[in-house]
Amino acid sequence: QVQLVESGGGLVQPGGSLRLSCAASGSIFSINAMGWYRQAPGKQRELVAVITSGGSTNYADSVKGRFTISRDNAKNTVYLQMNSLKPEDTAVYYCKLETIAMNYWGKGTLVTVSS
């Protein structure tokens, strides 16, 4: 059983910063990548950022230069540092773990950017 626990969401003013964390636990084998996705009200879930086991990263164009993904392999934890937040970043942010066998999702953490 694999569990993903996200934390770090909340309410922040435009221009502010938040750091999301996602800790994976359980029987985890052969991680290919970990990443963050988000879903705003009325919209489809979209990729925010992903980091492979080798350290390669990929970002959505809308967050490039503002968000940074990183991971601690020893702790099976992935982080998302979000700076210069905008109201359009408001969404539920989901952590995703990709292994050779299957993918796992966290329950999500809400990020609200509003004055």
N, C-alpha and C positions, 0 to 999 in steps of 0.2 A: 504494500500500500504506500503510495507516494502522496505526500501533502505539500502544498505550497501555501505559505502564509505571508501575505503582503502587509506592509505597514507604512506609515508616513504620509498618508493623504490628509487633506483638511482644507480649510478656507484660507486663501491668501489673496492679498491685493495685487492688482496688475503691476508687473515689474518685480514682484517678489520671487522667492525661491522656495522649493521644497525638495526633499530627498526621499525617494521611495526605496523600500527594501523588500526583497522577496527571498525567504529562506525555504529551501527544499529539504524534506526529510523523508525517511523511509528507504525502501529497497530501490536504490537508484543505480542504474548501470549504463555505461556508455552514453554520457550526455553529449549530444551534438551541439546544442545551442540553448541559450536562455534569452528571453526577450520580454519586452513590454508592448502591450497593445492597449488601445483605448476605444471606448464607445461613448459617444455623446448622445443625448436624447434625440431620438428620431433618426439616428444615423447608424451605418454599419460599423462593425468593429474594424479598426484599422491598425496597421503596424506603426509603432512609434520608434522602437529601436531593438536591435538584436545583437548579441555577441556570441560568437562561436567558441567552441572549446579551445580553439587555437588563438583566440583573442581578436579575431577579425570582427569589425563592427559595421552595422548598416543602420542608417537613420532615414526616417521620413523627411522629405524636403522641408516640411513645415516646421521641423524642430531642429534642423541642422544649425549648429553654432550656438544653440541655447541649451540643449539637453546633452548629457553625457551618460553613457551606459558603462558600467564596469562590473566585475565579478570577483568573488573570492572563491576559488575552486576548492580550497580546503574546507570551506564552510558551506559549499553548495548554495551560495547566496549571490543574488544579482541586485545591483543598485541602479537607480535612475536619478541623477542630479538634474533638476529642472530649474533653470534660471530665466530671468526676463519673461516670466509667465504672462500670458495674455488671456483675456476672457475666452477666446476660442479654444484654449487648452482645457477648458472645463469638460470633464468626462469621468467615467469610471475607468480606472487603469487596471489592467489585468496582467498578471505574470504568466508566462508560458515556458514550460520545460519541454524540450524536444530530445527524445532518446531514440536509439535505433529501433526500439520496440513500439513505442507509442508517444503521444504528446499528452501533457498534463496542463491543466489550467488552475489558477487560483480563483478565489471568489471575488476578487476585485477590491479596490480602495478608491473612494471618491475624492477627486480633486476639484475644488471650486475656486475659480479665479474671479473675484468680484470686489468692487469697492463699496 
